[in-house]
Every structure is written in structure tokens, then in C-alpha cells.
Amino acid sequence: MTDQAYNFAYLDEQTKRMIRRAILKGIAVPGYQVPFASREMPMPYGWGTGGVQVTAACLVPEDCLKVIDQGADDTTNAVSIRKFFQRTAGVAVTEATADASVIQTRHRIPELPLREGQILVYQVPIPEPLRFLEPRETETRKMHSLEEYGLMHVKLYEDIARHGQIATSYAYPVKVEGRYVMDPSPIPKFDNPKLSGSAALQLFGAGREQRIYAVPPYTSVVSLDFEDHPFVAGKAPHDCDLCGATDSYLDEVIVDDAGGRMFVCSDTDFCRGRKDAGHIGRLGVQTDGGA
Amino acid sequence: MTPDALTGGFADAPIQSARAFRAAMEALSRPGKIETVAGAQPPAPLSVAAGVLLLTLADGTTPVHLAGAHDSPSVRDWITFHCGAPLVAAADAVFAVGTWGAMQPITRFAIGTPDYPDRAATLIIEMPDLTTQGPRLTGPGICDVAGLSLPETAAFRANHALFPLGIDCFLTCGDKVAGLPRSTLVEDI
């Protein structure tokens, strides 16, 4: 079978219409999880089947696609999804955040602020923020319809009672436009402030759980907290060891058996951009051959 | 069947519907922004933009209601042939097409349920003209304020007051389309 044997962007037209209708309803009700008939994709659940279906429904031939996995463009998941759409949709691909029109992401928001016209597609494993507190779908659906989110505040309170602070560090629950509590997918809470008021359209796809939801541009997204325990967007208290960035989200990398470690930007494109601009961190080397 | 029912569809459906959806999504996610679409030549009085939206979004699983003059044999045949959508009464419709006057009262349409607010109708309102001059729009998708030449404000305000329930609208004129989701607050200026 040749690549041309596939329909544009892999999915058939009937499926894309169904997904597109779900996306539009998601945009109309920000933060509400719209059920959709998720299809089997040529990759296992947990590898971004929801995000891939949303991306497939949104792509046009003129798009430039970027795919990141935990901030990195060069990991298995990102590389294979990028190749998938190169083959089935024939779109241009890039690793530069500024050049991309559609960005599919697993668990990060790029450091570079997004602009109008860009679409950020999140891969979501568990879309229901209340699921680990209440396993029954019938109950969580009722809680959303009645705007009954006391249980989530109890969970955050128990964090404080047990650990002295809100210990949730990723998939930190947010409230969208003062109505729906939403799981922002497992992004670090460092990224939560970027959800709010973004110029880009943000779409969320959960393949196994068959849900699509959306945060339109310039929409208020507030991280849940308490007056005496306000939300804090945390990160490792270090600078990037390669590019010296003080304000980016960091990965901790173990470098030897003697407890040695380094901290590097999780956003590889951001880190490379800074290195190319001449910034050097503690363990970095000059990339333009100058040093 | 009327003779022009078989023509006027997409020539290259996967590509044209992708571009059309992108425009529709851009319009609905940024109320007040007017997008241009192409690809359909539906029979009058259906506008190009309304035809494109139906080709892109409607199919055998989405009942369509035709209001007023849009409920003509040629439009019925065109939608039946190109979309395969059942044509139904207002209360059962997922999509409805017509002029603002013919749509009245809009309380006839499904607004979703508290459990499933997505089960609400989408109205495709055919407009005599479509500009960004008009009532003031605020809400998700709008940076500061936006404007759109809406036929009135009271009905859209009442619809917004139902949030998270309520209908969502596309406004069409020729090949132009704008979006007005239920999340948008509409005020007179």
C-alpha cells in the first residue's frame, strides 16, 4: 500500500466531520468534555491517539506541524507522530515553535509565548479531573452539571494538611471561565499560567477516554487554590546547565553513579535557540565553534 | 429531483472540507472575526458559506432543519444528495439554516442538557450583510472587545444567560462566515 492510498490526514471524512463537530462544541463550552467516537489509530492508547485525531481533523495542507513530547522534539513519540502526518497529510514540519501553525504536545506548553493563528493540541490520558476522587462517570457528570467541585478543594486541602502545601505538581486542576473545572493534561503546574489568556487556540484530545475539550484564545483559566495557600507555579531551583536560562522548566538528568546531576531545559527548541544566541550555562559549550 | 441538486459540491472533499473547517473553527473560536470560505455552489437561497458549512459538518447522523424560504425543493434535494442529512422539524435539529426572521422563535431549538450541554443545535443564520460594525461582543476568544452586525441583541443575551446551555450560531453572507458561540456576551453599543 502506498502513502497515497490513505485519505488526507489518515482519517476518513465521516470520522473527521464527527471530530470537527465535537471540537466546535468544545470551543462553544470552554472546559466541558465533549464525548466523541474515538477511532483506533495505528498506535497504542497512551501514545497520543486523542491528540492525533484532533490534529488530523484540524490540519490543512498549508500547515507547518511541530510535535513535542515533554518539551522535546526528538523523542520517540514526537518523531513518530511527526512522521505519521508527513506521510499521511504531506504537511511541512518544524522544530521551531515560532514557525509552527499546529503544535501537538504531550505534557508541556512551549516556553515561547504562542501567537494568534497557532493551535496547540494536547494529548490527554485522563480528561476527567474528578476521576481519581469519584470513579463513577454518572457521578462526575452530575458534579460538573451542578458545578459541585467541593471534592476537588477537599483534595487540595488534604494535601496541605498532610504535606503543609499543595503537593500536586502536575495535572494541576484549573477552572475555565469561572465554570468548568478542567484537567490541563499532565503538564507541570509551572505551565498552568500559560493556559490563561493565550493568543492561541488550545484543543485537548483523549483517545482512550473518548473526550475532546477546548480553551479558546483569551480565555480565563484559573488554577484552584486557597486564599492562605495561593497557587505557586514551581520549578527546580536551578538554571539550565546548557543555556543558562533562569526562567524555563527544567529536566533533572543523572549523569554518573556518584550522584552527579545536571538540569536542562525541557523545551529543546527554546534551549537550542538560547545557545545559538550565545548563552552558555554551567556545563554548556559554545555551539557556533567560537569557544 | 431538481437538476442542479447533483452539482455544486466539493470537487476535492478532504482538502476543501479541511480548509473550510479551519475557517469555521477560527470564526467560532474568535467571535467577531469574519472568515472567507469557498468550494460549494449551492442552489439559492442557500449562500456559498452556508453550503460550505453544511458540506463540512452535516452528514447522515446530523438532522438539519430548513427554515422559511430555505425549505425549498432544490435546497432539500441538494442537502439530501451531498450531505445525506435527514430534514427535520426545528426541535430535532442539530443544524438549522435560514434567515434570522425565519428562525424565530429560536427557543424552538435544542439547547443541550445540564449533563450534556454539547447536545445543542448549531444555527446557520443567513444575513443580508456581515460586518464587524454592531453590538459589542466580549467573552472567550475575544482579546478586548469585538463587534459584529447581529440582527438583534436580546435573543443572544438570553441565550448567553443559559450558559453552559444554549445554541451556537454561524452567521453567513455570500462566502463570508462569522461565529457566535453561546459563551459570548452581546451588548448594545
Interface residues (C-beta under 8 A of the other chain):
Chain A: N7 F8 A9 E13 Q14 K16 R17 M18 R20 R21 A22 I23 L24 K25 G26 I27 A28 V29 P30 Y32 V34 P35 A57 C58 L59 V60 P61 R141 K142 S145 L146 E177 R179 Y180 A199 L201 A214 V215 P216 P217 Y218 T219 S220
Chain B: A13 P14 I15 S17 A18 R19 F21 R22 A24 M25 E26 L28 S29 R30 T56 L57 A58 D59 T61 T62 V94 T113 P114 D115 Y116 P117 D118 A120 T122 G139 P140 G141 I142 C143 F163 P164 D168 P181 R182 S183
